[in-house]
């Protein structure tokens, strides 16, 4: 199983570089880092089960209504790749299962 994410800033229309992200499984942090210049993190391998990816949006957007975005998802097939993108603005966010 591999995991990746991509954070896009909907205000600027650009990748959100430097966003702190952590991946949790069963209450434990299994990976953490910051998005690269293209707004991406890739190559994490957390395994099967229910996971939470937590984005520190408050440090990235100074006047955001959402200081943290938490997305909970289930890894049903550890052989698959899981991509969870985040489209971010100060007063809204959106996500989906990508490829």
N, C-alpha and C positions, 0 to 999 in steps of 0.2 A: 504494500500500500504506500502510495506517496501522496503528499498534500502540498498544495500551492495556493497562494492568494495573490490578488492584484487589487490595489486600492487606487481608485480614480477620484480626483477632485472635480466635482461637477461645477464648481464655481469658475475654476480656471480652465477646465477642459483638459487638464494635464494629469499625469501620474502623480500620486501623493508620495513623495520620497521622504524617508526618515520616520515613518509612522511606526511606533513600537507595537509589536504584535506578540502575543503568546498563545500557545496551544496547550490546552489542559485535557487530561483524561483521568477520570475517577478522582477528581479533586487535586491532582498533582500536575505541575507544569512539566510538560514533556519536551517542549521546544520554545525558544523565544528569540527574537531578533528585531530588526528594523527593515522596512521596505527599502529596496535599492533605488537607484535614480529613475528606474522605470516603474516604480511603485509595486514591485514584486518581491515575494518571498517564495522560494521553491526548494524542494528536496527534503522536506521533513517527512519522517516515517513513523507515525505514532501507533499504528496497529489498529485492530478491529475494535468496535464498540462505539459508545457515545462520547463525543468530543465537544469542547467549547473552544472557539477561537475568539480572542479578546483583543480589540483594537483600542489603543489609547488615543482616541480622537480629540480629547481635550487639549493635549499637548501640541497637536498638529493645528487645530483650528481654535484660535483664542476665544472667539465669541460663540462657541457652539452650544446648542441646547442639549446635545448628547455628548457628555464628556467621555463616555465609553460605549462601544458597541460590542455586544456579545452575541455570537451566532453559535447555536448548538446544532450539531448535525450527527448523523449516525453513519458509521462505516460498516456497511453490511458485507461487502466483499473486499477482503484485504488485498486481493490481486489487482483491483482497480485503482485508477488515479482519481483523487478528489480535489477539485479546484473550487474555491469559495471566494469569489470576488466581492468587493464592497465599493459601491458608488456613493460618494460622500458629499454632503453640503452642510452648512451650519444648522439647518432646521429639518433635514430629512436624510434618510439613507435607504439604500436598496441593495439586495443581494439575490443570488440565484446559484444553482449548481452549474458550474461551467464545465468545460472539457479540457 
